[in-house]
Amino acid sequence: MAVIRQFEVGSQDRQQWQEESVEGEVIPLRLHGELFLQLYSLGSSSRVSKGQRSQNLRLSKDAFEQLVEIGRKHFGEK
């Protein structure tokens, strides 16, 4: 698990379409007085442990707000 406090917009040379999608889970947390959102991806149907938590990230409030702004710019929303 990684705590993300800041994002940097990067680029990716090789982009590949992903046919299969998985479910996600968001858990609001308060740890030592600080608010976080913990994001989990759940195992795909081809995994041995289907539907179990797989990768996870924990976003600070600042990182979440930065991600929302990046998303709005990328998807063309105000």
PyMOL commands that set and color helices and strands:
alter all, ss='L'
color gray80, all
select helices_A, chain A and resi 61-75
alter helices_A, ss='H'
color red, helices_A
select strands_A, chain A and resi 2-4+24-31+34-42+53-60
alter strands_A, ss='S'
color yellow, strands_A
deselect
rebuild
show_as cartoon
